[in-house]
Amino acid sequence: MVTDQQVRRLMGLMKKEKTKAIAASKAGMDRKTARRYVESGKLPSEIRRVHDWRTRHDPFEGVWDMIKGMVEVNPGLEAKTVFDYLQIEYVGRYTDGQLRTLQRRLRLWRATEGPPKEIFFPQIHKPGELSESDFTHMTALGITIRGELFKHILYHFVLTYSNWETGKICYSESFETLSAGYQYAVWKLGGVTKKHRTDRMSAAVNKDCNPEKFTMRYNTLLRHYSVEPERTNSASANENGDIEQRHYRFKNAVKQALMLRGSRDFASREEYERFLHKLFDRLNAGRHERLQEELAVLSALPARKLDNYKPLDVRVGPSSTIRVQHNTYSVHSRLIGEKVKVRVYVDYLEVWYANKPVEHIPRLRGESKHRVQYRHIIDWLARKPGAFENYRYKSDIFPSSHFRMAYDYLKQHNPLRANKEYVSILYMAAKEGEDLTESAIRLLISQEIPISAESVRERIKESAHSPQVTDIAIDDVTLEEYDELLTVGKAVGAYE
């Protein structure tokens, strides 16, 4: 097929070459074809007839009106779904090879006769004007910590002008998480924008029936930083388009970085956090110039961060436990019956009594879980060892696998006294030291000595009376002495 470019080249060669045959040959076409274009004076695209007739039977001719009706009622209906329906309704009439035909027909209809599509209107962003944030789920990336799937989400923050971004690992979309994430981002940035936009997350935005747009705690947070809150309209995620786009691009960057790393497994959460922070730094490196424009106009930070915890007043129950957000935690038995104040942070709880912190407890994820510390209850458990057999939180009263092995040994070899013996061992761990007691158990297991409270106590006493390890001072060795040693070695070898 002759192209417009060939004909333009032919017209230029006709003025330079001696004959039409030479010009046609250099233009890459037959002499007769060249003559036709020279005589018409038109390009191939100008004389080519538009192909507007069918060359084969339309397989959807009898059902096309029905198909149009289906997609008019449900604009999001895909051609594959419609085709599957036709194959069910008209058995044997449509083959799989005709799917592509239907897809082309529907695409043409939508482009020429279908309903108008939603338009995304590019916005003009100004430096220091707006920041956006949202939560995005990261579990699907398959990150593991020491081989175990790490279920988590990410609080993601972005400046709409420079696209500078950062984030913080979290586990829920609570206000405490939102507060901690936002404050982490702005203090890392070193300033705040005039406005901050979120979607309609319940941690920040009230339901439409509430006269106040934003929750009191969220308003307090942004007022502390002198920032005006904004929210997207209902079912309008595109209004938070910058952060939504950064979700997609950041996750893709994480996937690529994991491929280069060669493993999705990390030794600890801290190592994974360092990995993400390095990735954010690398992504932000190309935004330095526009970020400087933003930093020049950002508002200053307040004198300090706002406390990002949820305060609760809780009474300690008779089992020496408190109930906090559908989970159970133990506190010291001396607090039974007292009212304590609990500060619920993102990763931990603080228990306060008489205006003093008395406990710092790692926070549990999910609901209906428990964390009971044996040191809180051991004094009374030692008085009532029989209660250990059916204790509701028994699984928490094994500080390590060696303690569990000791209990299993006692249940097997001395079932009648197993609970009393184990509670006595646990009491020694609380009073003499957990590490010392575990070392004694480990020694008994390795030497195949029968485990009992008495045998553990003897090993603890032996360890207590063992002489201290003697400190040995080793003088520094210089390289000159090492060279001299090599020289002497060579001389002895030569002599031999």
C-alpha positions as CSV (number, residue, x, y, z in Angstrom):
1,M,0.0,0.0,0.0
2,V,1.4,3.4,-1.0
3,T,1.6,5.9,1.8
4,D,1.3,9.7,1.9
5,Q,5.0,9.9,2.7
6,Q,5.9,8.0,-0.5
7,V,3.8,10.3,-2.6
8,R,5.3,13.4,-1.1
9,R,8.7,12.0,-1.8
10,L,7.6,11.2,-5.4
11,M,6.5,14.8,-5.9
12,G,9.9,16.1,-4.7
13,L,11.8,13.7,-6.9
14,M,9.8,14.6,-10.0
15,K,11.5,18.0,-9.9
16,K,15.0,16.6,-9.6
17,E,15.1,13.4,-11.7
18,K,15.4,13.1,-15.5
19,T,12.5,10.7,-15.9
20,K,9.3,9.7,-14.1
21,A,10.5,6.1,-14.0
22,I,13.6,7.0,-11.9
23,A,11.5,9.2,-9.6
24,A,8.9,6.4,-9.1
25,S,11.7,3.8,-8.4
26,K,13.3,6.0,-5.8
27,A,9.9,6.7,-4.2
28,G,9.4,2.9,-3.9
29,M,6.4,2.5,-6.3
30,D,5.4,1.3,-9.7
31,R,5.6,3.7,-12.6
32,K,1.9,3.4,-13.4
33,T,1.0,4.0,-9.8
34,A,3.2,7.0,-9.7
35,R,1.6,8.4,-12.9
36,R,-1.9,8.0,-11.3
37,Y,-0.9,10.1,-8.2
38,V,0.9,12.7,-10.2
39,E,-2.1,13.2,-12.5
40,S,-4.6,13.3,-9.6
41,G,-2.4,15.6,-7.4
42,K,-3.9,13.9,-4.3
43,L,-2.4,11.9,-1.4
44,P,-3.5,8.3,-0.8
45,S,-5.4,9.4,2.3
46,E,-7.4,11.9,0.3
47,I,-8.6,9.4,-2.3
48,R,-8.9,6.3,-0.2
49,R,-12.5,5.3,0.1
50,V,-13.8,4.8,3.7
51,H,-14.8,1.1,4.3
52,D,-18.3,1.4,5.6
53,W,-19.9,-1.8,4.4
54,R,-20.0,-5.2,5.9
55,T,-18.0,-8.1,4.4
56,R,-19.6,-10.8,6.5
57,H,-22.9,-11.6,8.3
58,D,-23.4,-9.8,11.6
59,P,-23.9,-12.5,14.3
60,F,-25.6,-10.1,16.7
61,E,-28.0,-8.5,14.2
62,G,-31.1,-10.1,15.8
63,V,-30.2,-9.4,19.4
64,W,-28.4,-6.0,19.1
65,D,-31.4,-4.0,20.4
66,M,-31.6,-6.2,23.4
67,I,-27.8,-5.8,24.0
68,K,-28.1,-2.0,23.8
69,G,-31.0,-2.1,26.3
70,M,-28.9,-4.1,28.7
71,V,-25.9,-1.7,28.7
72,E,-28.1,1.4,28.7
73,V,-29.7,0.2,32.0
74,N,-26.4,-0.9,33.4
75,P,-23.6,1.2,31.9
76,G,-20.9,-0.7,33.8
77,L,-21.9,-4.0,32.2
78,E,-18.9,-5.6,30.5
79,A,-19.0,-7.2,27.0
80,K,-17.8,-10.5,28.5
81,T,-20.8,-10.6,30.9
82,V,-23.2,-9.9,28.1
83,F,-21.6,-12.6,25.9
84,D,-21.9,-15.2,28.7
85,Y,-25.6,-14.3,29.0
86,L,-26.1,-14.8,25.2
87,Q,-24.4,-18.2,25.3
88,I,-26.7,-19.3,28.1
89,E,-29.9,-17.9,26.4
90,Y,-29.0,-19.0,22.8
91,V,-27.2,-22.4,23.3
92,G,-25.0,-23.3,20.4
93,R,-25.5,-20.0,18.5
94,Y,-22.4,-18.2,19.7
95,T,-18.9,-19.5,19.9
96,D,-16.0,-18.2,22.0
97,G,-14.3,-16.6,19.0
98,Q,-17.2,-14.1,18.6
99,L,-16.5,-12.4,21.9
100,R,-14.0,-10.1,20.3
101,T,-16.6,-9.0,17.7
102,L,-19.0,-8.1,20.5
103,Q,-16.3,-6.2,22.4
104,R,-15.5,-4.1,19.3
105,R,-19.2,-3.4,18.6
106,L,-19.9,-2.3,22.2
107,R,-16.8,-0.1,22.3
108,L,-17.8,1.6,19.0
109,W,-21.4,2.1,20.3
110,R,-20.3,3.5,23.6
111,A,-17.9,6.0,21.8
112,T,-20.6,7.1,19.3
113,E,-24.0,6.6,20.8
114,G,-23.5,5.6,24.5
115,P,-23.9,7.8,27.6
116,P,-21.3,10.5,28.3
117,K,-18.4,9.4,30.5
118,E,-17.3,11.0,33.7
119,I,-14.7,13.7,33.1
120,F,-11.7,14.3,35.4
121,F,-10.9,18.0,35.4
122,P,-7.2,18.7,36.1
123,Q,-6.7,21.1,39.0
124,I,-4.2,23.9,39.5
125,H,-2.3,23.2,42.8
126,K,-0.6,26.0,44.7
127,P,2.4,25.5,46.9
128,G,1.6,25.0,50.6
129,E,-2.2,25.1,49.9
130,L,-3.4,21.5,50.4
131,S,-2.3,18.1,51.7
132,E,-4.3,14.9,51.5
133,S,-4.2,11.6,53.4
134,D,-5.9,8.3,53.5
135,F,-5.4,4.7,54.7
136,T,-4.4,2.0,52.2
137,H,-4.3,-1.8,52.8
138,M,-0.8,-3.4,52.4
139,T,-1.5,-7.0,53.3
140,A,-2.0,-8.1,49.7
141,L,1.7,-7.3,49.0
142,G,2.6,-10.5,50.9
143,I,5.0,-8.9,53.4
144,T,6.1,-11.4,56.1
145,I,7.9,-10.9,59.4
146,R,10.1,-13.9,60.2
147,G,8.0,-16.0,57.8
148,E,4.6,-14.9,59.2
149,L,2.2,-12.8,57.0
150,F,2.2,-9.2,58.3
151,K,-1.3,-7.9,58.2
152,H,-1.2,-4.1,58.2
153,I,-2.3,-0.9,56.6
154,L,-0.5,2.3,55.8
155,Y,-1.4,5.9,56.8
156,H,-0.4,7.7,53.6
157,F,0.2,11.5,53.4
158,V,0.9,13.6,50.3
159,L,1.3,17.3,49.3
160,T,-0.8,17.9,46.2
161,Y,1.6,20.5,44.7
162,S,5.0,18.8,45.0
163,N,3.7,15.2,45.5
164,W,6.1,14.8,48.5
165,E,4.8,11.9,50.5
166,T,5.4,9.8,53.6
167,G,3.6,7.2,55.6
168,K,3.3,5.2,58.8
169,I,2.5,1.6,59.4
170,C,-0.7,1.0,61.4
171,Y,-3.4,-1.7,62.0
172,S,-6.7,0.1,62.1
173,E,-8.4,3.2,60.8
174,S,-9.0,4.7,64.3
175,F,-8.7,8.3,65.3
176,E,-5.6,7.5,67.3
177,T,-4.0,6.1,64.2
178,L,-5.1,9.1,62.1
179,S,-3.7,11.5,64.7
180,A,-0.4,9.7,65.1
181,G,0.0,9.4,61.3
182,Y,-0.8,13.0,60.5
183,Q,1.4,14.4,63.3
184,Y,4.3,12.1,62.2
185,A,3.9,13.4,58.6
186,V,3.8,17.1,59.4
187,W,6.7,17.0,61.9
188,K,8.8,15.1,59.4
189,L,7.9,17.7,56.8
190,G,8.6,20.6,59.2
191,G,5.4,22.6,58.6
192,V,1.7,22.4,57.7
193,T,-0.5,23.3,54.7
194,K,-3.4,25.7,54.9
195,K,-5.9,22.9,54.3
196,H,-6.0,19.1,54.7
197,R,-8.4,16.8,52.9
198,T,-9.5,13.3,53.7
199,D,-12.2,11.0,52.4
200,R,-15.3,10.4,54.6
201,M,-13.5,8.2,57.1
202,S,-15.4,7.8,60.3
203,A,-12.4,8.7,62.4
204,A,-12.6,12.3,61.0
205,V,-16.0,12.8,59.4
206,N,-19.5,12.6,61.0
207,K,-22.4,11.0,59.3
208,D,-24.6,13.3,57.1
209,C,-27.3,13.3,59.8
210,N,-24.9,15.1,62.2
211,P,-25.0,18.9,61.9
212,E,-21.2,19.0,62.5
213,K,-19.2,17.9,59.5
214,F,-16.2,16.7,61.4
215,T,-15.8,14.9,64.7
216,M,-14.9,17.0,67.8
217,R,-11.5,15.2,68.2
218,Y,-10.5,15.7,64.6
219,N,-11.5,19.3,64.7
220,T,-9.4,19.7,67.9
221,L,-6.4,18.0,66.1
222,L,-6.4,20.3,63.1
223,R,-7.2,23.4,65.2
224,H,-4.1,22.6,67.2
225,Y,-2.1,23.0,63.9
226,S,-4.2,25.9,62.6
227,V,-5.2,23.8,59.5
228,E,-8.6,23.9,57.8
229,P,-10.2,20.5,57.4
230,E,-11.8,19.4,54.1
231,R,-13.6,16.2,53.1
232,T,-14.7,14.6,49.9
233,N,-18.3,14.4,48.8
234,S,-20.2,11.1,49.1
235,A,-19.1,8.5,46.6
236,S,-16.5,10.9,45.1
237,A,-13.1,9.3,45.7
238,N,-11.7,11.2,42.8
239,E,-11.9,14.4,44.9
240,N,-9.0,12.9,46.9
241,G,-7.4,12.0,43.6
242,D,-3.8,12.8,44.5
243,I,-3.6,10.4,47.4
244,E,-5.5,7.7,45.5
245,Q,-3.0,7.9,42.7
246,R,-0.1,7.9,45.1
247,H,-1.5,4.7,46.7
248,Y,-1.3,3.0,43.4
249,R,2.1,4.3,42.4
250,F,3.6,3.7,45.9
251,K,2.4,0.1,46.1
252,N,3.9,-0.5,42.6
253,A,7.2,1.0,43.8
254,V,7.1,-1.3,46.8
255,K,6.6,-4.3,44.6
256,Q,9.5,-3.3,42.4
257,A,11.8,-2.7,45.4
258,L,10.8,-6.1,46.8
259,M,11.8,-7.8,43.5
260,L,15.2,-6.1,43.6
261,R,15.6,-7.1,47.3
262,G,14.9,-10.7,46.4
263,S,12.7,-11.4,49.4
264,R,9.4,-10.2,51.0
265,D,10.5,-11.5,54.4
266,F,11.9,-9.2,57.1
267,A,13.5,-10.0,60.4
268,S,11.4,-7.5,62.3
269,R,8.8,-4.8,61.9
270,E,11.6,-2.2,62.4
271,E,13.6,-3.6,59.5
272,Y,10.4,-3.3,57.3
273,E,9.8,0.2,58.5
274,R,13.4,1.2,57.5
275,F,12.8,-0.3,54.1
276,L,9.7,1.8,53.6
277,H,11.4,5.0,54.8
278,K,14.3,4.5,52.4
279,L,11.7,4.0,49.6
280,F,9.9,7.2,50.5
281,D,13.2,9.1,50.5
282,R,14.1,7.7,47.1
283,L,10.7,8.7,45.7
284,N,10.9,12.2,47.2
285,A,14.4,12.8,45.9
286,G,13.0,13.9,42.5
287,R,10.6,16.4,44.0
288,H,13.2,18.5,45.8
289,E,12.7,21.7,43.7
290,R,8.9,21.8,44.1
291,L,9.2,20.8,47.7
292,Q,11.4,23.9,48.4
293,E,8.6,26.1,47.0
294,E,6.2,24.5,49.4
295,L,8.5,24.7,52.4
296,A,8.9,28.4,51.8
297,V,5.2,29.0,52.4
298,L,4.2,26.3,54.9
299,S,2.8,27.4,58.2
300,A,4.9,26.8,61.3
301,L,4.4,23.9,63.6
302,P,3.0,24.4,67.1
303,A,5.3,24.2,70.2
304,R,4.5,20.5,70.8
305,K,2.6,17.6,69.4
306,L,-1.0,16.9,70.5
307,D,-1.4,13.8,72.6
308,N,-2.7,11.1,70.3
309,Y,-4.4,8.7,72.8
310,K,-8.0,7.8,73.7
311,P,-8.6,8.3,77.4
312,L,-10.8,5.7,79.2
313,D,-11.9,5.2,82.8
314,V,-11.9,1.5,83.7
315,R,-12.5,-0.4,87.0
316,V,-10.2,-3.3,87.7
317,G,-12.2,-6.5,88.0
318,P,-11.8,-9.3,90.7
319,S,-9.7,-11.3,88.3
320,S,-7.1,-8.5,88.3
321,T,-8.0,-7.6,84.7
322,I,-9.4,-4.6,82.8
323,R,-11.4,-4.6,79.6
324,V,-10.3,-2.2,77.0
325,Q,-11.9,-2.0,73.5
326,H,-13.1,-5.6,73.6
327,N,-9.8,-7.0,74.8
328,T,-8.6,-8.1,78.3
329,Y,-5.4,-7.0,80.0
330,S,-4.1,-7.8,83.4
331,V,-2.8,-5.3,86.0
332,H,-1.3,-5.8,89.4
333,S,-3.6,-7.4,91.9
334,R,-3.2,-4.6,94.4
335,L,-5.4,-2.5,92.0
336,I,-8.4,-4.8,92.2
337,G,-11.6,-2.8,92.7
338,E,-9.9,0.5,91.9
339,K,-10.7,2.8,89.0
340,V,-7.8,3.5,86.7
341,K,-7.3,5.8,83.8
342,V,-6.2,4.1,80.5
343,R,-4.6,5.9,77.7
344,V,-5.1,4.0,74.4
345,Y,-2.2,4.7,72.0
346,V,-1.7,3.2,68.6
347,D,0.7,0.5,69.7
348,Y,0.3,0.4,73.5
349,L,-1.7,1.2,76.6
350,E,-0.7,3.3,79.6
351,V,-2.5,2.6,82.9
352,W,-2.5,5.5,85.3
353,Y,-3.5,5.6,89.0
354,A,-3.3,8.5,91.3
355,N,-1.9,10.6,88.5
356,K,1.0,8.2,88.0
357,P,1.7,5.7,85.3
358,V,1.6,2.2,86.8
359,E,1.6,-0.1,83.6
360,H,2.8,0.1,80.0
361,I,1.2,-2.7,78.0
362,P,1.6,-3.6,74.3
363,R,-1.8,-3.2,72.6
364,L,-3.6,-6.2,71.2
365,R,-4.9,-6.3,67.6
366,G,-8.5,-7.4,66.9
367,E,-11.1,-8.3,69.5
368,S,-11.8,-11.0,72.1
369,K,-8.1,-11.4,72.9
370,H,-6.2,-11.3,76.2
371,R,-2.8,-10.5,77.6
372,V,-2.2,-11.6,81.1
373,Q,1.1,-11.1,82.8
374,Y,1.9,-13.8,85.4
375,R,3.8,-11.3,87.7
376,H,0.5,-9.5,88.3
377,I,-1.3,-12.6,89.7
378,I,1.5,-14.9,90.9
379,D,1.2,-14.0,94.6
380,W,-2.4,-15.3,94.9
381,L,-2.0,-18.0,92.3
382,A,0.8,-19.5,94.5
383,R,-1.9,-19.6,97.3
384,K,-4.4,-21.2,95.1
385,P,-2.4,-23.4,92.7
386,G,-5.4,-25.6,92.0
387,A,-7.0,-22.7,90.1
388,F,-4.4,-23.0,87.4
389,E,-5.8,-26.2,85.9
390,N,-8.9,-24.5,84.4
391,Y,-7.8,-20.9,84.4
392,R,-9.4,-19.0,81.5
393,Y,-6.1,-17.3,80.6
394,K,-3.9,-20.3,81.2
395,S,-2.2,-20.0,77.8
396,D,-0.7,-16.6,78.8
397,I,1.0,-18.0,81.9
398,F,3.9,-19.6,80.0
399,P,6.7,-17.0,79.7
400,S,8.5,-19.1,77.1
401,S,8.5,-22.5,75.4
402,H,10.8,-23.9,78.1
403,F,8.2,-23.1,80.8
404,R,5.6,-24.9,78.7
405,M,7.9,-27.9,78.3
406,A,8.4,-28.0,82.1
407,Y,4.6,-28.0,82.6
408,D,4.0,-30.7,80.0
409,Y,6.7,-32.8,81.7
410,L,5.0,-32.4,85.1
411,K,1.6,-33.2,83.7
412,Q,3.0,-36.4,82.2
413,H,5.1,-37.6,85.1
414,N,3.4,-36.1,88.2
415,P,-0.2,-35.2,87.1
416,L,-1.6,-34.9,90.7
417,R,1.0,-32.3,91.7
418,A,1.7,-30.8,88.2
419,N,-0.2,-27.5,88.8
420,K,1.3,-26.9,92.3
421,E,4.8,-27.7,91.1
422,Y,4.5,-25.5,88.0
423,V,3.1,-22.5,90.0
424,S,6.0,-22.9,92.4
425,I,8.4,-22.7,89.5
426,L,6.6,-19.6,88.2
427,Y,6.8,-18.0,91.6
428,M,10.6,-18.6,91.5
429,A,10.7,-16.9,88.1
430,A,8.9,-13.8,89.6
431,K,11.1,-13.6,92.7
432,E,14.5,-14.9,91.5
433,G,14.4,-13.8,87.9
434,E,12.8,-15.3,84.8
435,D,16.1,-15.7,82.9
436,L,17.7,-17.5,85.8
437,T,14.7,-19.8,86.2
438,E,14.5,-20.6,82.5
439,S,18.3,-21.4,82.4
440,A,17.7,-23.9,85.2
441,I,14.8,-25.5,83.3
442,R,16.9,-25.7,80.2
443,L,19.8,-27.4,82.1
444,L,17.4,-30.0,83.6
445,I,16.0,-30.8,80.1
446,S,19.4,-31.0,78.4
447,Q,20.8,-33.3,81.2
448,E,17.5,-35.4,81.3
449,I,17.1,-34.7,85.0
450,P,13.5,-35.0,86.4
451,I,11.9,-31.6,86.6
452,S,10.4,-30.4,89.8
453,A,10.2,-27.2,91.8
454,E,12.9,-28.5,94.1
455,S,15.3,-29.5,91.3
456,V,14.8,-26.0,89.7
457,R,15.4,-24.3,93.0
458,E,18.7,-26.3,93.5
459,R,19.9,-25.3,90.0
460,I,19.1,-21.6,90.8
461,K,21.1,-21.8,94.0
462,E,24.0,-23.4,92.2
463,S,24.0,-20.6,89.7
464,A,23.8,-18.0,92.4
465,H,26.9,-19.5,94.1
466,S,28.9,-20.0,90.9
467,P,32.1,-17.8,90.7
468,Q,31.9,-14.8,88.6
469,V,33.4,-14.9,85.1
470,T,37.0,-13.6,85.4
471,D,37.7,-10.5,83.3
472,I,40.6,-11.0,81.0
473,A,42.5,-8.1,79.6
474,I,44.0,-8.6,76.1
475,D,46.5,-6.0,74.9
476,D,46.1,-4.5,71.5
477,V,48.1,-6.2,68.8
478,T,49.9,-3.9,66.3
479,L,50.4,-4.7,62.7
480,E,54.2,-4.3,63.2
481,E,54.2,-7.2,65.6
482,Y,52.3,-9.3,63.1
483,D,54.8,-8.5,60.4
484,E,57.6,-9.4,62.7
485,L,56.0,-12.7,63.4
486,L,55.7,-13.5,59.7
487,T,59.4,-12.5,59.2
488,V,60.5,-14.9,62.0
489,G,58.4,-17.7,60.5
490,K,60.0,-17.3,57.1
491,A,63.5,-17.3,58.6
492,V,62.8,-20.5,60.5
493,G,61.5,-22.1,57.4
494,A,64.6,-21.1,55.4
495,Y,66.8,-22.6,58.2
496,E,65.0,-25.9,58.2
